Amino acid sequence: MSALRVYSTSVTGSREIKSQQSEVTRILDGKRIQYQLVDISQDNALRDEMRALAGNPKATPPQIVNGDQYCGDYELFVEAVEQNTLQEFLKLA
């Protein structure tokens, strides 16, 4: 199992969050990068864990973590993809 985790939610009324989650998983799948999807809607403790790792009590999915190291949110992920620094962003390099 990969140490890379993507915190997401299966229950949201936000089209933006759904779209961002889909984009992150699509890119990771396309690059054959293994990750674990963590659905925070199943347990409030998972939401609290995501927010603690992000260092933001109002953080929303998707949030990306490698082990216990916070990588970033959707905006930082997209920026890393555009700058071709995804491996470094994900702390895989």
C-alpha contacts under 8 A as a table, 3 or more apart, distances in Angstrom:
res1	aa1	res2	aa2	distance
1	M	34	Q	7.93
1	M	35	Y	7.66
1	M	36	Q	7.50
2	S	5	R	7.56
2	S	34	Q	5.83
2	S	35	Y	5.31
2	S	36	Q	6.49
3	A	35	Y	6.95
3	A	36	Q	7.53
3	A	66	N	5.40
3	A	67	G	4.92
4	L	34	Q	7.13
4	L	35	Y	4.78
4	L	36	Q	6.23
4	L	64	I	7.37
4	L	65	V	5.80
4	L	66	N	4.26
4	L	67	G	6.30
4	L	90	L	7.60
5	R	35	Y	5.37
5	R	36	Q	4.67
5	R	37	L	5.86
5	R	38	V	6.67
5	R	64	I	5.85
5	R	65	V	5.22
5	R	66	N	6.13
5	R	67	G	7.67
6	V	35	Y	6.89
6	V	36	Q	6.20
6	V	37	L	4.99
6	V	38	V	5.99
6	V	62	P	6.42
6	V	63	Q	5.79
6	V	64	I	4.67
6	V	65	V	6.50
7	Y	37	L	6.08
7	Y	38	V	4.72
7	Y	39	D	6.13
7	Y	40	I	6.61
7	Y	50	M	6.73
7	Y	61	P	5.83
7	Y	62	P	5.34
7	Y	63	Q	5.15
7	Y	64	I	6.32
8	S	21	Q	6.46
8	S	37	L	6.79
8	S	38	V	5.93
8	S	39	D	5.06
8	S	40	I	6.11
8	S	61	P	4.90
8	S	62	P	5.01
8	S	63	Q	7.18
9	T	12	T	6.65
9	T	38	V	7.76
9	T	39	D	4.83
9	T	40	I	5.35
9	T	41	S	5.29
9	T	61	P	6.70
9	T	62	P	7.93
10	S	39	D	6.42
10	S	40	I	7.98
10	S	41	S	6.37
11	V	41	S	6.11
12	T	15	R	7.82
12	T	17	I	7.44
12	T	18	K	7.33
14	S	17	I	5.40
14	S	18	K	6.46
15	R	18	K	5.11
15	R	19	S	6.01
16	E	19	S	5.11
16	E	20	Q	6.07
17	I	20	Q	5.10
17	I	21	Q	6.06
17	I	60	T	7.96
17	I	61	P	6.56
17	I	62	P	7.12
18	K	21	Q	5.25
18	K	22	S	6.20
19	S	22	S	5.16
19	S	23	E	6.17
20	Q	23	E	5.08
20	Q	24	V	6.26
20	Q	62	P	6.83
20	Q	74	Y	6.51
21	Q	24	V	5.29
21	Q	25	T	6.31
21	Q	61	P	7.19
21	Q	62	P	5.52
21	Q	74	Y	8.00
22	S	25	T	5.33
22	S	26	R	5.90
23	E	26	R	5.08
23	E	27	I	6.16
24	V	27	I	5.36
24	V	28	L	6.23
24	V	62	P	7.83
24	V	74	Y	7.30
24	V	77	F	7.64
25	T	28	L	5.09
25	T	29	D	5.91
26	R	29	D	5.17
26	R	30	G	5.97
27	I	30	G	4.99
27	I	31	K	6.19
28	L	31	K	5.19
28	L	32	R	6.06
28	L	33	I	5.16
28	L	34	Q	7.32
28	L	35	Y	7.89
29	D	32	R	4.84
29	D	33	I	6.06
29	D	34	Q	7.48
30	G	33	I	7.76
38	V	46	L	7.78
39	D	42	Q	6.02
39	D	43	D	7.97
39	D	46	L	7.68
40	I	43	D	5.72
40	I	44	N	6.61
40	I	45	A	7.88
40	I	46	L	5.07
40	I	47	R	4.94
41	S	44	N	6.94
41	S	47	R	7.44
42	Q	46	L	7.80
43	D	46	L	5.48
43	D	47	R	6.94
44	N	47	R	5.05
44	N	48	D	6.24
45	A	48	D	5.00
45	A	49	E	6.03
46	L	49	E	4.90
46	L	50	M	6.13
47	R	50	M	5.11
47	R	51	R	6.25
48	D	51	R	5.11
48	D	52	A	6.06
48	D	57	P	7.88
49	E	52	A	5.10
49	E	53	L	6.16
50	M	53	L	5.25
50	M	54	A	6.14
50	M	59	A	7.70
50	M	63	Q	7.15
51	R	54	A	5.00
51	R	55	G	5.94
51	R	56	N	5.34
51	R	57	P	5.30
51	R	58	K	6.87
51	R	59	A	5.51
51	R	60	T	7.85
52	A	55	G	4.98
52	A	56	N	6.54
52	A	57	P	6.93
53	L	56	N	7.92
53	L	65	V	7.69
53	L	68	D	7.28
53	L	69	Q	7.45
53	L	70	Y	5.86
54	A	59	A	6.91
54	A	63	Q	7.38
54	A	70	Y	6.02
54	A	72	G	7.25
56	N	59	A	5.27
59	A	63	Q	7.92
60	T	63	Q	7.17
61	P	73	D	7.57
62	P	73	D	6.10
62	P	74	Y	6.07
63	Q	71	C	7.84
63	Q	72	G	5.98
63	Q	73	D	4.58
63	Q	74	Y	6.74
64	I	70	Y	6.53
64	I	71	C	5.42
64	I	72	G	5.45
64	I	73	D	6.11
64	I	90	L	7.78
65	V	68	D	6.67
65	V	69	Q	5.72
65	V	70	Y	4.52
65	V	71	C	5.10
65	V	72	G	7.13
65	V	90	L	7.54
66	N	69	Q	5.23
66	N	70	Y	6.39
66	N	71	C	6.64
66	N	90	L	6.59
66	N	91	K	6.71
71	C	89	F	6.05
71	C	90	L	5.78
71	C	91	K	7.18
72	G	75	E	7.96
72	G	76	L	5.74
72	G	77	F	6.56
72	G	89	F	7.84
73	D	76	L	5.51
73	D	77	F	6.13
74	Y	77	F	4.97
74	Y	78	V	6.18
75	E	78	V	5.29
75	E	79	E	6.19
76	L	79	E	5.00
76	L	80	A	6.17
77	F	80	A	5.16
77	F	81	V	6.32
77	F	86	L	7.28
77	F	89	F	7.26
78	V	81	V	5.02
78	V	82	E	6.17
79	E	82	E	5.14
79	E	83	Q	6.14
80	A	83	Q	5.09
80	A	84	N	5.87
80	A	85	T	4.84
80	A	86	L	4.90
80	A	89	F	6.29
81	V	84	N	5.03
81	V	85	T	6.19
81	V	86	L	5.30
82	E	85	T	7.78
83	Q	86	L	7.83
85	T	88	E	5.47
85	T	89	F	6.16
86	L	89	F	4.90
86	L	90	L	6.03
87	Q	90	L	5.24
87	Q	91	K	6.15
87	Q	92	L	5.11
87	Q	93	A	5.33
88	E	91	K	4.85
88	E	92	L	5.95
88	E	93	A	5.18
89	F	92	L	7.66
90	L	93	A	7.87
